[in-house]
Amino acid sequence: MTDEFCGGCNRVRLTADGSIMNCLFGTDEFPVRDALRSGATTAELMDIVQSAADAKHARLGGREDMHDLNSAEALNRPMVRIGG
């Protein structure tokens, strides 16, 4: 990445397998598919979305810097596996 865009990011992403990711650089995922399949109410779904938004880090998925993103424990799913 040549230019950090985290400061202006206000997005969450719904993955192809039914989870919400609150950061492309993070590893946190919030499962929505199972809740939908079990008949979750709108309020319960909103709680999941709110939890994802509340857990969003200010930058880089909570990593120190760009070099920390390359560490083994920081590896996350590539965009093609996320579904977007």
Secondary structure, DSSP 8 states (H G I E B T S, - for coil): --S--GGG----EE-TTSEEES-TT---EEE-HHHHHTT--HHHHHHHHHHHHHT--SSGGG-SSTTGGGSGGG----HHHHT-
